[in-house]
Amino acid sequence: MADLSGKVALITGSGSGIGQGTAVRLARDGADICIAEIDLDGAEETASMVREFGRSAHIVRCNVASLEQVQSAADACVAELGSLDIAVANAGIGRGGSVLDMTLKDWQDQIDINLTGVFLTVQAAAQRMVAQGNGGRIVCISSLAALNTSQLMWSYSATKAGVAMMVRGWASELGPHGININAIGPGVIDTPLAHALAGDEGGPIRTQLEASTPLGRSGRPSDIAGLISFLVGPDADFMTGSYLLMDGGIRDARGQLVEEPDSPIGQERALHMQASQARNARLQPLIDQR
Ligand SMILES: NC(=O)c1ccc[n+]([C@@H]2O[C@H](COP(=O)([O-])OP(=O)(O)OC[C@H]3O[C@@H](n4cnc5c(N)ncnc54)[C@H](O)[C@@H]3O)[C@@H](O)[C@H]2O)c1
């Protein structure tokens, strides 16, 4: 376990899933947490979890697609918590769809959040770290989808491959400032975002996915949070510009899901697509506020 006492971490999208798990883990390691989110209910939940470890939590309403909001979030982090030593560019969305009918809006939202949002977060964090003069640690959340794709995931994959490549370029410039930056490629992690893909525990999709995963289960936010804890701690001092896959081994072992509409998997997929669309409909007005 890394000792992050005295450090302050800015984590985007930390009101749910991997971001929330990371906030809790880094708080357990001793860091204070700035929660940059569009979903303030989720942010409040994370803040109380962080405070249970005796750490400070500050919430900033921040849409990562907005230059002004990301800059304000970084300013608020320093003003309220004293510094910005660690940044996790985690906020992201998934909008799967066919090339024949994907809307420009769905394409553009993914680019604005998954790609531009990571750029703006890294820029704002690195500017403060350079000004502080003590180096820093940045982790960007890419995906297994940077390496693998499918007929519905190509646009998401494009953004995640972009993140992995941006990190390599940024590592060269930030290294001399003592700032390490790395990317993580999670496989299927049990979060609301992955729900449309992987379904419920015990359901047909999850069962087949887990059977195809060498380590026999889906990932948990705490798995990814543990890797982030390593990357922002002293044991990763000599590590920068890397892309680290954490997927339970599914990349090369992925079974082909049988998805005919009438199959159990097809039926479950349809149900989860509906649930996912309902969640997207709740978040969309927040995404549109820039
Ligand atoms: N869950 C997986 O299987 C998986 C796999 C690979 C990569 N990822 C990546 O991990 C990251 C976290 O995903 P998750 O699975 O925890 O999803 P999630 O939907 O549970 O959490 C994402 C959070 O980001 C927030 N968010 C969305 N748009 C935002 C914006 N414009 N500005 C600020 N916050 C915003 C949401 O409100 C939400 O709280 C994403 O970048 C995702 O692409 C997830």
The ligand as a Tripos MOL2 file, in Angstrom:
@<TRIPOS>MOLECULE
LIG
   44    48     1     0     0
SMALL
NO_CHARGES

@<TRIPOS>ATOM
      1 N1        -16.1970   -0.2420  -16.7820 N.am      1 LIG1
      2 C1        -15.4320   -0.7540  -17.7170 C.2       1 LIG1
      3 O1        -15.5590   -1.9440  -18.0720 O.2       1 LIG1
      4 C2        -14.3760    0.0830  -18.3660 C.ar      1 LIG1
      5 C3        -13.4450   -0.5770  -19.1770 C.ar      1 LIG1
      6 C4        -12.4470    0.1740  -19.7830 C.ar      1 LIG1
      7 C5        -12.3690    1.5440  -19.5720 C.ar      1 LIG1
      8 N2        -13.2990    2.1530  -18.7830 N.ar      1 LIG1
      9 C6        -13.1600    3.6000  -18.6050 C.3       1 LIG1
     10 O2        -13.0940    3.8770  -17.2260 O.3       1 LIG1
     11 C7        -13.5700    5.2100  -16.9800 C.3       1 LIG1
     12 C8        -14.6120    5.1730  -15.8780 C.3       1 LIG1
     13 O3        -15.6990    4.3920  -16.3370 O.3       1 LIG1
     14 P1        -16.7180    3.6270  -15.3640 P.3       1 LIG1
     15 O4        -16.8810    2.2790  -15.9280 O.co2     1 LIG1
     16 O5        -16.3330    3.8260  -13.9570 O.co2     1 LIG1
     17 O6        -18.0380    4.4440  -15.7340 O.3       1 LIG1
     18 P2        -19.1880    5.1120  -14.8450 P.3       1 LIG1
     19 O7        -20.2210    5.5200  -15.8340 O.co2     1 LIG1
     20 O8        -19.5500    4.2370  -13.7090 O.co2     1 LIG1
     21 O9        -18.4710    6.4120  -14.2620 O.3       1 LIG1
     22 C9        -18.1090    7.4950  -15.0790 C.3       1 LIG1
     23 C10       -18.3120    8.7890  -14.3080 C.3       1 LIG1
     24 O10       -17.8930    9.8590  -15.1670 O.3       1 LIG1
     25 C11       -18.8200   10.9230  -15.0330 C.3       1 LIG1
     26 N3        -18.8130   11.7270  -16.2450 N.ar      1 LIG1
     27 C12       -19.3410   11.4310  -17.4600 C.ar      1 LIG1
     28 N4        -19.1590   12.4470  -18.3120 N.ar      1 LIG1
     29 C13       -18.4890   13.4190  -17.6230 C.ar      1 LIG1
     30 C14       -18.0190   14.7000  -17.9620 C.ar      1 LIG1
     31 N5        -18.2350   15.2060  -19.1790 N.pl3     1 LIG1
     32 N6        -17.3570   15.4140  -17.0270 N.ar      1 LIG1
     33 C15       -17.1610   14.9230  -15.7810 C.ar      1 LIG1
     34 N7        -17.6110   13.7040  -15.3870 N.ar      1 LIG1
     35 C16       -18.2590   12.9560  -16.3080 C.ar      1 LIG1
     36 C17       -20.1760   10.2530  -14.8080 C.3       1 LIG1
     37 O11       -21.0860   11.1330  -14.1720 O.3       1 LIG1
     38 C18       -19.7830    9.0580  -13.9480 C.3       1 LIG1
     39 O12       -19.8650    9.3740  -12.5690 O.3       1 LIG1
     40 C19       -14.0980    5.7170  -18.3220 C.3       1 LIG1
     41 O13       -13.1210    6.5160  -18.9480 O.3       1 LIG1
     42 C20       -14.3160    4.4410  -19.1130 C.3       1 LIG1
     43 O14       -14.2640    4.6560  -20.5030 O.3       1 LIG1
     44 C21       -14.2930    1.4630  -18.1810 C.ar      1 LIG1
@<TRIPOS>BOND
     1     1     2 1
     2     2     3 2
     3     2     4 1
     4     4     5 ar
     5     4    44 ar
     6     5     6 ar
     7     6     7 ar
     8     7     8 ar
     9     8     9 1
    10     8    44 ar
    11     9    10 1
    12     9    42 1
    13    10    11 1
    14    11    12 1
    15    11    40 1
    16    12    13 1
    17    13    14 1
    18    14    15 2
    19    14    16 1
    20    14    17 1
    21    17    18 1
    22    18    19 2
    23    18    20 1
    24    18    21 1
    25    21    22 1
    26    22    23 1
    27    23    24 1
    28    23    38 1
    29    24    25 1
    30    25    26 1
    31    25    36 1
    32    26    27 ar
    33    26    35 ar
    34    27    28 ar
    35    28    29 ar
    36    29    30 ar
    37    29    35 ar
    38    30    31 1
    39    30    32 ar
    40    32    33 ar
    41    33    34 ar
    42    34    35 ar
    43    36    37 1
    44    36    38 1
    45    38    39 1
    46    40    41 1
    47    40    42 1
    48    42    43 1
@<TRIPOS>SUBSTRUCTURE
     1 LIG1         1 GROUP 0 **** ****
